[in-house]
C-alpha cells in the first residue's frame, strides 16, 4: 500500500511478481514492489523498493481487480507480465498451475491473453498448458 499510494494518481496498479504474491500464486518473494503505470506517466522519480514498469498497453479494466484494497492485475495478466519481464520460469509455471487448480484462470483465457505477447511468451504458455491440461 505504501508503495502504491504516492502513485495512485498515475493509474498505477500492482503487477508482475507482486501481483502474483497478492493472489497467493507461486512461491515468489519479489525483491521490490512491482507497479505498472501507463507510458504517458513515465518520468516518475525512482523510489526505493519499487520497480516501475511503464507500459504502452497498460492493463485495461478487465485486467485489474481489487486485492486487499489495491488495484492489482488479474492472475492471467500477472502471469504474462511476469513471464514477459523475465521472471523465473519455474515460478511462472507454478503460478499458472495454481491459478488453473483454483479456477482463477482457464487455459482458453490464458491463451487468448497471450495472443498479444511475444512468440517466446506464447510458446511458454503453450508448453505449460500442454502439461497442465487434464
JOFEN-V448791 format. One record per backbone hydrogen bond with DSSP energy under -0.5 kcal/mol. CO is the residue of the C=O (numbers start at 1). NH is the residue of the N-H. If there is no record, write none. Layout:
CO,NH
CO,NH
This chain:
1,5
2,6
4,7
5,8
7,10
7,12
8,11
10,38
13,36
14,73
15,18
15,19
16,20
17,21
18,22
19,23
20,24
20,25
21,24
32,34
33,35
33,51
34,15
35,53
36,13
37,55
38,41
39,42
47,50
49,33
50,52
51,35
52,54
53,37
53,55
55,39
56,58
60,63
61,64
63,74
65,67
65,72
67,70
70,67
71,14
72,65
74,78
75,79
76,80
77,81
78,82
79,83
80,84
81,85
82,87
83,86
88,91
88,92
89,93
90,94
91,95
92,96
93,97
94,98
95,99
96,100
97,101
98,102
99,104
99,105
100,103
106,110
107,111
108,112
109,113
110,114
111,115
112,115
113,116
114,117
118,122
119,123
120,124
121,125
122,126
123,127
124,128
125,129
126,130
127,131
128,132
129,133
